[in-house]
């Protein structure tokens, strides 16, 4: 079953009742000008078992400790946003797999050559997917990117990832000459940042469910980053977010604001169609397959991570 993503952008009181997330909207309850029948709808319930991600995007949202406990027990990724409405924090459970200690050990003991091979596979998959999405969106000739895929060595010693990224972003928004992909850059960087934050939460959630530590990466090693492995594994999935942002920019303009309407579109990231192992699946389901295959690589059962193929998706 596809888990739902809940976005809460208004003041709300969130609590737990009989395994249900109860949402109360105080603004509706207190408005005497609203009809009684409408005010009765100010309380909404959602089964916690159906939820995968909760986005808290208002500084007047209150939630109870029992609710937070229930969400984490059900491996729900809880995202908090800052005053700019950009994702800031991510809550994940400490335990979400019955053989977690054993799986941690396999992950920690993974050899450096294995990590380099896994990163090589990851970079190849990312560049391939970037090439497919770039051609799909702009009809750009991407033969050079497919050549670079074949030139990626163990550990991406030649940093082909950066070379491909420079070409990719130079061509991706043809109506925005000189566009630079920067976290604090001009729009549509804001849309990309938001979409990637949702993607990161999906990947981190799947890694925890697969019994791995999202902190210990195969390539990323920033001592201040709690989600290095999530940042590694999400790389081949980024082009799917890029494709979604491209369509939004195409329909709403280059300087589109990150308003609630646009956020709703970006919250479709978990249900984007991807093709993985020659089968179509929602992105959230595909990510679970990817993280499961990653553990099998750590455990010596597989030699390759299973990633989606954008060439078969578009």
N, C-alpha and C positions, 0 to 999 in steps of 0.2 A: 504494500500500500504506500502511496506517495504521501509523505508527511507534509502538513500544511505550514506555510509561513504566515505568521500574524504580525501585522504592522500596527502599532499604537501611537498615534500622533497627537492625541488630545489628552487633557487631564483625565486620569482614570484611577480607580481603586481596584486592584487585582487581588483576588483571594482564592482559596481552595475550598471546594465543597463536593464531597462524594466523587472524587477523582475528576472533577470538572474545574477548568479555569473559569472563574466568575469575574466578569468585567462589569464594573459599575461606572457610569458616567455622571459625575457630580454636576456638571454644567447643565445636563438635561434634567436631572432631578430637581434642581433649585430654580429652574425657569418656570415661573408661575404663568407665563403667557402661553405655554405649550398645553395642548389637550391631554387629558388624563391617559387616554389610550396610547398616546405617543410616549408619555413618560414611563409607562409600564415597560416599554421596550428599552429603557435605559440600562437594564441588566441583561447581559448576554453570557451564555455559557458555551464552552468549547471543551470537548473531551481531550484530556491531556495526552492520551495515547495517540491521538491523531496529529499532534503538533511536532514539527521538527525544528523550527526557528521562531523566536519571538524577538521583534525589534521594538525597543522602548525609545521613542523619539519625542519625549516631552518631559520637562523638568518637574512637572506636577503629577507624575505617575507614582503611585505608592503600591508596593506589593508586600504580602506577608511572607514570613519565613517558611511556614508550612508549604506555601505555594512554590517558593523557590526550591525547596527540598524536593517536592514532587516533580518539578520540571527537570531537575538534574538527575533524579532517579530514572527518568524516562529518556535520558540522553537528549534533552532539548537544549539547543544552543541559544543562550539569552544574550542579545546584543544591546548594549547601551550606547546612546548617542550624546554628543557634546552639544554646546549651545548653538553651534552652527548646523546642527542636525546631521552631522557626519558620524558614522560608527566610531566608537572610542574604545569600548571594552567588550570582552567576551567571557561569559561564564560557561564552563564545561564541567562534567562530573569527574571526580578522581578515579572512580571505578566504574567500568562499563563492560567488562568482559570477564567470564568465569575463569579463564586461565591467564589473567593479566600479568601476574608475576613472572610466569614462564615466558610470556611474550616480550615483556620488558627486557628480560635477560637476552633473548635472541637479538633484539634490536640493539642493545648496548654492545653486544659482543660482535656485531657485524664488522667484518674486516674492511680496511680502507680500500683494497682493490674492488670489493663488492660494491661499496658506496660509489666509487668512481664509475663503475659500469652502470649502476642504476641511474646516476646523474647523466651519463652519456645517453641512455635511453630516454630520459626525461627531456633533455634538450632537443634530441632528434624529433620527438613527438611534438614538442612545442613549435619548433620551426616549421615542421610539416603542416601543422594546423594553422599557423599564421599564414603560410603561403596559400593554403586553400581558402581561408577566409578573405585574404586580401584580393585574390582573384575573383572570388564570388561577389565581393562588394564593389570593386572598382574595375574589374576586367583587366587589371594590371598583369603584365607578363612577369611570371614569378619563377622562371627556369633557374635563375641564379640561386634562389632560396632552396629549391629542391637539390641543387648541387651541394649547397652548404650542409644540408642534412647528412649527405654521405661523407662529408669531411669532418664531422664531429668525432673527436677521439675520446678515449677514456677520460672521464673527469672534465671533458670539454677544455682540454689544455690550451687550445688556441682561442678560446672565448668566442666561438662561433655564435653563441647566443646573443652577445652584444652586437656583433656584426649584422646578424639578421634583424635584430630589433631596430637598429638605425635605419636600415632600408625600409622595413615594414612601416614604421611611424612616419617616415618622410612621405610615403605614398598613400597612407590609409585615409586621410581626410583631404581629398584633392581640392576641395573648396576652401581649405584652410592652409594656404602656403606658409611654410615655416612653422607648422605645428610641432611642438616639442612635448613629449610625454614626461610630465613632471607632476609630482604629488600636489604641489601648490601652484601649478600652472593654470593657464587660462582654460575656459570651457572648450571642449567637453571633458577635460581632466576630472572635473567634479563628478561627472556621471561614471567615468571609469573607476574612480576611487570608490564610489558607493557600490558599484557592481562587484568590484574585486573584494570588498569587505564582506559582502554576502557570500561570495564564493569561498572565501577563506574560512568563514564559519562552517559552511557545508563540509569542507575538507577536514577541518579540525574535528568536527563532530564524528565524521566517519572514521578517522584515525583512532579516536578514543574507543569507538564501538568495536574496532578491530583489535583493541588491546595494545595500542602503541602510545608512546609518549610523543605528543605533537611538538615538544620542545627540541628533541634531538634530531637534527636534520641530517640528510645525506650530503648536502652541499652548504646550505646557509648555516652560519655559525655565530651570528651576532649574539653576544653575551646578554644583551638586553631584550632579545626577542624570545617570547615564550612560545612562539608557534613556527619555529624554523622548519620543521618537517612539513607542516601545512603549506608553508610558502614554497617548499620544493615541489610537492605533489600537485599543487594547484596550477603550476606553470602551463601544462598542455591544455588546461581548461580555460585559461584566460581569453584565447581567441573567440570563444563562444560568447563571452561577455562583450568583447569588442564588436562582434557582429550585431548584438542587441543594441549597443550604444550607437553604432553606425545607423541603424534603422531609425532610432529615435531622433538623431540629428537630421537625418534626411527628411523626416516628417515634421519636425518642430523647429528646425533652424540651428545654426552653429552656436549661438550664444544662449542656448536653452537653460533656464533656471532649474535647479534641483528642487522643484515643488512636489507636492504630494502626488499629483498626477504622474509625474515622471518617476517618482519613487515606486509607485505601484507597478509601473512597467518593469523597473529594475528588480523588483521582488519576484519576478517570474524566472529569475536565474535558476532556481532549483528544478523547475519543470521544463526547461529548454530541452528540445529533442537532440540527442546525440546518438551516434552509432558506435557501439563498442562490441568487440567480438562478433562483428557482422550482424548485430541485432540493434534495433532502435530502442532507446530507453531514455527516461527522464534523466537529466544531469545528476540529480541527487542519487539516483539508483546506480548510475554509472560510476560515480565517485566511490560508492561502497564497494563496487567490484574492483576498482583500482586499489583501494587500501587493503582489501582482502588479499589481492595478488602480491602487494608489497610485503605483507607479513610472510607469505609463502616463500618469497625471495630471501627474506631474513632467515627463514627456517630451513632453507635448502631444498624446498619442494619445487620451486620454479626458478628459472633463470631470467625471466623478463616480466616487467610490470605491464599490466593490461591498461592501456590508455585508449581513449576514443580517437576515431579517425574522422577529422573534419572533411576529408575528401569524399567520404561516403555520406556526410550529413547534409551537404549543400549541393 
